[in-house]
């Protein structure tokens, strides 16, 4: 009986050694994969924003603008979405999206809004913020 127990014990030890020897397979070196969050179609210095126009009838037109410009006014002029005259306080905008609002002619003007709030600065003084909405609305005094 002792011989059987010793033989079983030896067999268990050999089997255990075999199992540990087989489990240490060499794995090939695989380079680490890195995933970066990117925006396709935008250069790293470009920002997008919503350009909204509300005409005197209350009709709303929205356009997504993508640019690397710094100020709202300069970008909208570059894309010929606004036109105006330089004045002592910056550009006096008379035409937006091809629609004229001229106080000297009909008592209307273009009011500039940033995210729904009337801006205390002109469009040529407001820096572009990613995802913001910049609106021009025809208003009367």
Backbone as CSV, one residue per row, in Angstrom:
resi,resn,N_x,N_y,N_z,CA_x,CA_y,CA_z,C_x,C_y,C_z
1,UNK,0.809,-1.168,0.000,0.000,0.000,0.000,0.864,1.247,0.000
2,UNK,2.009,1.178,0.721,2.923,2.293,0.734,3.444,2.593,-0.648
3,UNK,3.689,1.560,-1.426,4.213,1.767,-2.775,3.193,2.502,-3.647
4,UNK,1.921,2.195,-3.479,0.873,2.844,-4.283,0.762,4.320,-3.904
5,UNK,0.818,4.599,-2.605,0.721,5.980,-2.161,1.929,6.774,-2.641
6,UNK,3.115,6.221,-2.534,4.328,6.904,-3.000,4.248,7.094,-4.508
7,UNK,3.789,6.113,-5.227,3.679,6.223,-6.681,2.663,7.308,-7.062
8,UNK,1.546,7.375,-6.362,0.557,8.424,-6.621,1.116,9.804,-6.298
9,UNK,1.848,9.908,-5.207,2.449,11.182,-4.825,3.471,11.637,-5.856
10,UNK,4.283,10.722,-6.353,5.259,11.044,-7.396,4.521,11.462,-8.667
11,UNK,3.490,10.740,-9.000,2.712,11.057,-10.187,2.079,12.456,-10.075
12,UNK,1.555,12.824,-8.912,0.981,14.158,-8.693,2.069,15.218,-8.829
13,UNK,3.248,14.983,-8.275,4.358,15.939,-8.376,4.814,16.108,-9.820
14,UNK,4.904,15.028,-10.575,5.310,15.104,-11.975,4.247,15.849,-12.782
15,UNK,3.005,15.528,-12.537,1.913,16.206,-13.245,1.908,17.705,-12.927
16,UNK,2.122,18.071,-11.647,2.151,19.473,-11.237,3.320,20.197,-11.902
17,UNK,4.487,19.588,-11.939,5.658,20.192,-12.588,5.400,20.377,-14.081
18,UNK,4.772,19.394,-14.695,4.459,19.485,-16.119,3.501,20.658,-16.390
19,UNK,2.482,20.801,-15.535,1.501,21.877,-15.724,2.153,23.249,-15.581
20,UNK,2.998,23.440,-14.578,3.651,24.737,-14.403,4.628,25.010,-15.534
21,UNK,5.264,24.011,-16.021,6.203,24.177,-17.130,5.503,24.572,-18.417
22,UNK,4.306,24.067,-18.648,3.566,24.368,-19.862,2.889,25.739,-19.809
23,UNK,2.611,26.230,-18.595,1.872,27.479,-18.515,2.754,28.704,-18.710
24,UNK,4.035,28.570,-18.750,4.926,29.706,-18.925,5.345,29.848,-20.383
25,UNK,4.391,29.971,-21.266,4.679,30.193,-22.674,5.092,31.640,-22.864
26,UNK,6.000,31.855,-23.773,6.410,33.214,-24.081,5.352,33.864,-24.957
27,UNK,4.974,35.077,-24.596,4.022,35.817,-25.417,4.787,36.855,-26.211
28,UNK,4.409,37.045,-27.450,5.124,38.028,-28.260,4.860,39.442,-27.727
29,UNK,5.845,40.322,-27.892,5.686,41.705,-27.464,4.701,42.404,-28.388
30,UNK,3.617,42.889,-27.811,2.583,43.603,-28.558,2.657,45.061,-28.139
31,UNK,2.795,45.971,-29.109,2.866,47.381,-28.725,1.562,47.832,-28.068
32,UNK,1.697,48.739,-27.108,0.532,49.265,-26.401,-0.288,50.137,-27.352
33,UNK,-1.597,49.969,-27.327,-2.487,50.736,-28.194,-3.000,51.944,-27.434
34,UNK,-2.877,53.131,-28.059,-3.389,54.355,-27.457,-4.495,54.900,-28.348
35,UNK,-5.589,55.296,-27.730,-6.717,55.856,-28.457,-6.849,57.310,-28.040
36,UNK,-6.875,58.206,-29.032,-7.013,59.625,-28.752,-8.373,60.104,-29.233
37,UNK,-8.962,61.025,-28.472,-10.246,61.617,-28.842,-9.969,62.740,-29.831
38,UNK,-10.500,62.643,-31.038,-10.271,63.665,-32.048,-11.586,64.057,-32.697
39,UNK,-11.570,65.197,-33.354,-12.714,65.640,-34.141,-12.309,65.576,-35.595
40,UNK,-13.027,64.797,-36.350,-12.728,64.645,-37.759,-13.210,65.886,-38.502
41,UNK,-12.370,66.400,-39.378,-12.763,67.521,-40.216,-12.439,68.876,-39.635
42,UNK,-12.051,68.935,-38.394,-11.681,70.201,-37.786,-10.186,70.221,-37.521
43,UNK,-9.562,71.338,-37.855,-8.168,71.522,-37.468,-8.170,71.813,-35.979
44,UNK,-7.052,71.600,-35.328,-7.006,71.756,-33.879,-7.312,73.170,-33.419
45,UNK,-7.075,74.185,-34.257,-7.322,75.558,-33.840,-8.671,76.090,-34.322
46,UNK,-9.496,75.252,-34.939,-10.798,75.693,-35.429,-11.875,75.465,-34.369
47,UNK,-12.865,76.365,-34.385,-14.002,76.260,-33.476,-15.275,76.342,-34.306
48,UNK,-16.328,75.727,-33.790,-17.615,75.831,-34.477,-18.599,76.560,-33.574
49,UNK,-19.492,77.325,-34.216,-20.536,78.015,-33.479,-21.762,78.149,-34.367
50,UNK,-22.885,78.471,-33.742,-24.136,78.667,-34.466,-24.303,80.160,-34.745
51,UNK,-24.566,80.484,-36.011,-24.863,81.845,-36.442,-26.354,81.883,-36.732
52,UNK,-27.080,82.705,-35.962,-28.526,82.755,-36.069,-28.975,84.152,-36.491
53,UNK,-29.906,84.202,-37.428,-30.445,85.467,-37.920,-31.956,85.455,-37.730
54,UNK,-32.474,86.504,-37.079,-33.908,86.664,-36.903,-34.307,87.932,-37.649
55,UNK,-35.074,87.772,-38.744,-35.441,88.949,-39.554,-36.627,89.686,-38.939
56,UNK,-37.079,90.769,-39.577,-38.158,91.595,-39.009,-39.503,90.878,-38.969
57,UNK,-39.648,89.783,-39.706,-40.872,88.976,-39.660,-40.796,87.859,-38.619
58,UNK,-39.658,87.761,-37.927,-39.471,86.726,-36.913,-38.983,85.405,-37.451
59,UNK,-38.684,85.350,-38.754,-38.169,84.108,-39.337,-36.711,83.914,-38.909
60,UNK,-36.399,82.675,-38.549,-35.069,82.352,-38.030,-34.309,81.499,-39.029
61,UNK,-33.051,81.883,-39.268,-32.145,81.103,-40.107,-30.924,80.780,-39.254
62,UNK,-30.521,79.514,-39.233,-29.330,79.113,-38.477,-28.304,78.482,-39.404
63,UNK,-27.048,78.805,-39.142,-25.925,78.256,-39.900,-24.829,77.859,-38.917
64,UNK,-24.219,76.702,-39.130,-23.058,76.324,-38.339,-21.825,76.871,-39.028
65,UNK,-21.018,77.609,-38.288,-19.810,78.223,-38.834,-18.604,77.565,-38.169
66,UNK,-17.619,77.185,-38.990,-16.382,76.582,-38.487,-15.232,77.438,-38.982
67,UNK,-14.393,77.896,-38.042,-13.308,78.785,-38.430,-12.194,78.754,-37.389
68,UNK,-11.020,79.206,-37.812,-9.920,79.373,-36.874,-9.752,80.845,-36.492
69,UNK,-10.723,81.698,-36.891,-10.686,83.114,-36.537,-10.858,83.308,-35.047
70,UNK,-10.536,84.512,-34.585,-10.594,84.803,-33.159,-11.893,85.506,-32.761
71,UNK,-12.376,86.423,-33.606,-13.542,87.229,-33.266,-14.729,86.909,-34.174
72,UNK,-15.927,86.952,-33.607,-17.151,86.627,-34.344,-17.285,87.523,-35.570
73,UNK,-17.143,88.831,-35.378,-17.329,89.777,-36.474,-16.399,89.540,-37.643
74,UNK,-15.112,89.298,-37.362,-14.159,89.097,-38.456,-14.488,87.833,-39.251
75,UNK,-14.921,86.780,-38.553,-15.255,85.525,-39.239,-16.514,85.702,-40.096
76,UNK,-17.525,86.369,-39.545,-18.758,86.565,-40.302,-18.530,87.481,-41.506
77,UNK,-17.634,88.453,-41.375,-17.282,89.292,-42.530,-16.516,88.478,-43.562
78,UNK,-15.612,87.651,-43.099,-14.824,86.809,-44.002,-15.721,85.928,-44.858
79,UNK,-16.779,85.376,-44.259,-17.717,84.521,-44.984,-18.842,85.324,-45.641
80,UNK,-18.725,86.660,-45.599,-19.694,87.581,-46.200,-21.112,87.362,-45.676
81,UNK,-21.211,87.086,-44.373,-22.507,86.916,-43.738,-22.996,88.218,-43.114
82,UNK,-22.070,89.151,-42.876,-22.446,90.477,-42.387,-21.692,91.539,-43.180
83,UNK,-22.310,92.733,-43.278,-21.676,93.880,-43.927,-21.981,95.109,-43.093
84,UNK,-21.053,96.043,-43.102,-21.286,97.268,-42.354,-20.204,98.293,-42.611
85,UNK,-20.219,99.309,-41.764,-19.258,100.408,-41.882,-18.480,100.531,-40.582
86,UNK,-17.206,100.849,-40.705,-16.403,101.091,-39.508,-16.840,102.398,-38.878
87,UNK,-17.034,102.387,-37.578,-17.410,103.577,-36.835,-16.517,103.741,-35.623
88,UNK,-16.787,104.728,-34.803,-15.936,104.980,-33.635,-15.980,103.853,-32.602
89,UNK,-17.021,103.016,-32.625,-17.167,101.927,-31.648,-16.998,100.551,-32.280
90,UNK,-16.455,100.500,-33.476,-16.305,99.235,-34.185,-17.178,99.228,-35.420
91,UNK,-17.486,98.054,-35.910,-18.279,97.961,-37.130,-19.770,98.183,-36.819
92,UNK,-20.408,99.048,-37.618,-21.853,99.272,-37.532,-22.468,98.389,-38.612
93,UNK,-23.107,97.300,-38.181,-23.613,96.280,-39.101,-24.959,96.718,-39.664
94,UNK,-25.037,96.767,-40.995,-26.268,97.176,-41.667,-26.919,96.033,-42.438
95,UNK,-26.140,95.018,-42.778,-26.681,93.916,-43.580,-26.207,92.595,-42.973
96,UNK,-27.168,91.697,-42.742,-26.877,90.369,-42.197,-27.593,89.348,-43.073
97,UNK,-26.829,88.382,-43.578,-27.404,87.325,-44.429,-28.174,87.919,-45.607
98,UNK,-27.699,89.057,-46.104,-28.332,89.701,-47.245,-29.535,90.564,-46.902
99,UNK,-29.880,90.675,-45.619,-31.040,91.455,-45.181,-30.548,92.778,-44.586
100,UNK,-31.106,93.890,-45.060,-30.694,95.207,-44.592,-31.590,95.684,-43.450
101,UNK,-30.954,96.190,-42.403,-31.637,96.892,-41.318,-30.802,98.140,-41.077
102,UNK,-31.328,99.291,-41.458,-30.575,100.547,-41.384,-31.434,101.586,-40.671
103,UNK,-31.001,101.988,-39.498,-31.766,102.920,-38.682,-32.050,104.220,-39.424
104,UNK,-31.080,104.683,-40.221,-31.252,105.938,-40.962,-32.340,105.828,-42.030
105,UNK,-32.629,104.633,-42.493,-33.622,104.437,-43.556,-35.002,104.077,-42.995
106,UNK,-35.066,103.046,-42.136,-36.383,102.570,-41.683,-36.530,102.442,-40.165
107,UNK,-35.562,102.946,-39.407,-35.655,102.914,-37.949,-35.355,101.560,-37.323
108,UNK,-34.821,100.631,-38.113,-34.455,99.315,-37.586,-32.942,99.195,-37.498
109,UNK,-32.499,98.268,-36.677,-31.058,98.007,-36.550,-30.859,96.540,-36.194
110,UNK,-29.618,96.080,-36.340,-29.280,94.705,-35.988,-28.780,94.681,-34.544
111,UNK,-29.484,93.980,-33.673,-29.040,93.767,-32.292,-28.256,92.459,-32.250
112,UNK,-27.167,92.447,-31.505,-26.280,91.286,-31.433,-26.468,90.589,-30.084
113,UNK,-26.688,89.266,-30.150,-26.910,88.458,-28.953,-25.879,87.329,-28.881
114,UNK,-25.479,86.999,-27.644,-24.581,85.871,-27.392,-25.311,84.902,-26.481
115,UNK,-25.569,83.707,-26.991,-26.305,82.670,-26.248,-27.606,83.206,-25.657
116,UNK,-28.347,83.981,-26.454,-29.657,84.466,-26.047,-29.664,85.745,-25.235
117,UNK,-28.492,86.244,-24.860,-28.389,87.474,-24.072,-27.847,88.601,-24.949
118,UNK,-28.477,89.780,-24.859,-28.015,90.926,-25.635,-26.571,91.243,-25.231
119,UNK,-25.699,91.373,-26.215,-24.282,91.602,-25.956,-24.004,93.069,-25.663
120,UNK,-23.118,93.302,-24.736,-22.679,94.661,-24.419,-21.494,95.058,-25.296
121,UNK,-21.009,94.134,-26.096,-19.900,94.382,-27.024,-20.380,94.147,-28.448
122,UNK,-19.688,94.752,-29.401,-19.973,94.496,-30.802,-19.414,93.154,-31.230
123,UNK,-19.921,92.645,-32.344,-19.491,91.332,-32.843,-17.999,91.302,-33.132
124,UNK,-17.428,92.437,-33.511,-15.999,92.464,-33.816,-15.138,92.505,-32.558
125,UNK,-15.752,92.560,-31.378,-15.026,92.560,-30.110,-15.262,91.291,-29.292
126,UNK,-16.147,90.407,-29.767,-16.489,89.193,-29.025,-15.680,88.020,-29.571
127,UNK,-14.915,87.389,-28.671,-14.118,86.224,-29.062,-15.019,85.009,-29.226
128,UNK,-14.700,84.191,-30.212,-15.469,82.982,-30.498,-15.275,81.967,-29.370
129,UNK,-16.393,81.406,-28.916,-16.383,80.328,-27.935,-17.003,79.109,-28.612
130,UNK,-16.317,77.997,-28.540,-16.790,76.744,-29.138,-18.202,76.429,-28.672
131,UNK,-19.095,76.175,-29.645,-20.450,75.747,-29.344,-21.432,76.856,-28.996
132,UNK,-20.980,78.104,-28.976,-21.873,79.214,-28.628,-22.825,79.519,-29.781
133,UNK,-23.879,80.274,-29.476,-24.811,80.752,-30.494,-24.727,82.272,-30.523
134,UNK,-24.413,82.802,-31.700,-24.335,84.248,-31.906,-25.476,84.637,-32.829
135,UNK,-26.327,85.563,-32.353,-27.537,85.927,-33.087,-27.546,87.399,-33.454
136,UNK,-28.132,87.678,-34.604,-28.451,89.043,-35.017,-29.958,89.084,-35.201
137,UNK,-30.590,90.080,-34.550,-32.046,90.209,-34.618,-32.393,91.637,-35.035
138,UNK,-33.316,91.753,-35.971,-33.789,93.077,-36.375,-34.639,93.642,-35.238
139,UNK,-34.299,94.848,-34.793,-35.044,95.494,-33.713,-35.260,96.965,-34.061
140,UNK,-36.200,97.584,-33.351,-36.446,99.029,-33.489,-36.312,99.656,-32.117
141,UNK,-36.024,100.952,-32.099,-35.892,101.645,-30.810,-37.218,102.121,-30.331
